[in-house]
Amino acid sequence: MTSTTTKLVPAFMKAKNVTPDAEKHRITTLIAKTAKFRGDMFLEESIHINGLLEGNVTINGEGMILSLRDCGKIEGNIQADIVIIAGTVIGNITAKLLKLHATARVDGEILYQRILVEDGASINSHNMTNITGRTVDGEVAAKPIPTDEPL
């Protein structure tokens, strides 16, 4: 885990109302509630989504956030350091820190280092994997199998 992300972990895990701060996390992209965006997005800074996004979102910036409001929906895969979901995701999520609000609906595989799930969140997943290789009690967890390698 990077130094910026490591500093965010204690506050993230204790947070009841995690909301992205535009100044702190360089939220430079906003998709409005009435917007419909189709296509893959590759970003270096954070994004806040209120509308519909049909495509994959990859955020490569260290400690950057993808925030999806309860009125938002993503039909595609998400990859970012910090992912905060209050809306609907139909696709896979890969995150160092993942928070699912009570209104969150996820239909896809989830790969995470830290996860916080509020009561009421809905997860329909065949695979939820802690990508650190450790479970909460310290036992070694299964590592995901790359799709390009034979079983």
C-alpha positions as CSV (number, residue, x, y, z in Angstrom):
1,M,0.0,0.0,0.0
2,T,1.3,3.5,-0.8
3,S,2.0,6.1,1.8
4,T,-1.0,8.3,0.9
5,T,-3.3,5.3,0.9
6,T,-1.8,4.0,4.2
7,K,-2.6,7.4,5.9
8,L,-6.3,7.1,4.7
9,V,-6.9,3.6,6.1
10,P,-7.6,4.4,9.8
11,A,-10.0,7.2,9.0
12,F,-11.6,5.2,6.2
13,M,-12.3,2.2,8.3
14,K,-13.8,4.3,11.2
15,A,-15.9,6.5,8.9
16,K,-19.7,6.4,9.0
17,N,-20.1,9.2,6.4
18,V,-17.2,9.0,4.0
19,T,-17.7,11.8,1.5
20,P,-15.0,12.8,-1.0
21,D,-13.4,16.2,-0.5
22,A,-12.8,17.9,-3.9
23,E,-9.7,19.8,-2.6
24,K,-8.0,16.9,-0.8
25,H,-8.6,14.2,-3.4
26,R,-8.4,16.4,-6.6
27,I,-11.9,15.6,-7.8
28,T,-11.8,17.2,-11.2
29,T,-14.4,15.2,-13.0
30,L,-18.1,15.2,-12.3
31,I,-20.8,13.3,-14.2
32,A,-24.2,15.0,-13.5
33,K,-27.4,13.2,-12.4
34,T,-29.0,13.6,-15.8
35,A,-25.8,12.7,-17.8
36,K,-25.3,9.5,-19.7
37,F,-21.7,8.7,-20.6
38,R,-20.7,5.8,-22.9
39,G,-17.1,4.7,-23.2
40,D,-14.1,3.8,-21.1
41,M,-12.4,6.4,-18.9
42,F,-8.8,6.5,-17.9
43,L,-8.0,9.1,-15.2
44,E,-5.2,10.3,-13.0
45,E,-7.5,12.2,-10.6
46,S,-10.7,11.5,-8.7
47,I,-14.2,11.4,-10.2
48,H,-17.7,11.9,-8.7
49,I,-20.6,10.2,-10.6
50,N,-24.2,11.1,-10.2
51,G,-25.4,9.8,-13.6
52,L,-25.1,6.8,-15.8
53,L,-21.7,5.5,-17.1
54,E,-21.6,2.7,-19.6
55,G,-18.0,1.6,-19.7
56,N,-14.9,0.9,-17.6
57,V,-13.3,3.4,-15.2
58,T,-9.6,3.2,-14.4
59,I,-8.0,5.7,-12.1
60,N,-4.2,5.4,-11.9
61,G,-3.5,8.4,-9.5
62,E,-2.3,7.5,-6.1
63,G,-5.0,7.8,-3.4
64,M,-7.6,9.0,-5.9
65,I,-11.3,8.3,-5.5
66,L,-14.2,7.0,-7.5
67,S,-17.4,8.1,-5.8
68,L,-20.8,6.9,-7.1
69,R,-23.8,8.6,-5.6
70,D,-27.1,6.7,-4.8
71,C,-28.6,8.1,-8.0
72,G,-25.6,6.9,-10.1
73,K,-25.0,3.7,-12.0
74,I,-21.9,2.2,-13.6
75,E,-22.2,-0.6,-16.1
76,G,-18.6,-1.6,-16.4
77,N,-15.5,-2.4,-14.4
78,I,-13.9,-0.1,-11.8
79,Q,-10.3,0.2,-10.8
80,A,-9.2,2.9,-8.3
81,D,-7.3,3.2,-5.0
82,I,-10.5,4.3,-3.1
83,V,-14.0,3.4,-4.3
84,I,-17.1,4.7,-2.5
85,I,-20.4,3.3,-3.8
86,A,-23.9,4.4,-2.9
87,G,-25.4,3.6,-6.3
88,T,-25.5,0.6,-8.6
89,V,-22.5,-1.2,-10.2
90,I,-22.9,-3.9,-12.7
91,G,-19.3,-5.0,-13.2
92,N,-16.1,-5.8,-11.3
93,I,-14.5,-3.6,-8.7
94,T,-10.8,-3.5,-7.8
95,A,-9.9,-1.2,-5.0
96,K,-7.4,-0.7,-2.1
97,L,-10.2,0.8,0.0
98,L,-13.8,0.0,-0.8
99,K,-16.8,1.4,1.0
100,L,-20.4,0.3,0.2
101,H,-23.1,2.5,1.6
102,A,-26.5,1.0,2.6
103,T,-27.9,2.0,-0.8
104,A,-25.1,0.3,-2.8
105,R,-25.9,-2.5,-5.2
106,V,-23.0,-4.4,-6.7
107,D,-23.3,-7.2,-9.2
108,G,-19.8,-8.4,-10.1
109,E,-16.5,-9.7,-8.6
110,I,-14.8,-7.6,-5.9
111,L,-11.1,-7.4,-5.3
112,Y,-10.1,-5.3,-2.3
113,Q,-7.5,-4.7,0.4
114,R,-9.9,-3.0,2.9
115,I,-13.7,-3.1,2.8
116,L,-16.4,-1.4,4.7
117,V,-20.0,-2.5,4.1
118,E,-22.9,-0.7,5.6
119,D,-26.0,-2.7,6.6
120,G,-28.4,-2.7,3.7
121,A,-25.8,-2.9,0.9
122,S,-26.5,-5.5,-1.7
123,I,-23.7,-7.6,-3.1
124,N,-24.3,-10.3,-5.8
125,S,-20.8,-11.7,-6.3
126,H,-19.3,-15.1,-7.0
127,N,-15.9,-13.9,-5.9
128,M,-15.0,-11.4,-3.2
129,T,-11.2,-11.6,-2.7
130,N,-8.9,-9.8,-0.3
131,I,-6.0,-9.0,-2.6
132,T,-3.5,-8.7,0.3
133,G,-3.7,-12.5,0.7
134,R,-4.8,-12.2,4.3
135,T,-8.2,-12.5,6.0
136,V,-9.4,-10.5,9.0
137,D,-8.2,-13.3,11.4
138,G,-4.7,-13.4,9.9
139,E,-5.2,-16.7,7.9
140,V,-3.9,-16.8,4.4
141,A,-6.7,-16.1,1.9
142,A,-7.0,-17.4,-1.6
143,K,-5.3,-15.3,-4.2
144,P,-7.2,-14.5,-7.4
145,I,-6.2,-16.6,-10.4
146,P,-5.2,-14.6,-13.5
147,T,-7.5,-15.3,-16.3
148,D,-4.8,-15.8,-18.8
149,E,-3.3,-18.8,-16.9
150,P,-4.7,-22.3,-17.2
151,L,-6.3,-23.8,-14.1
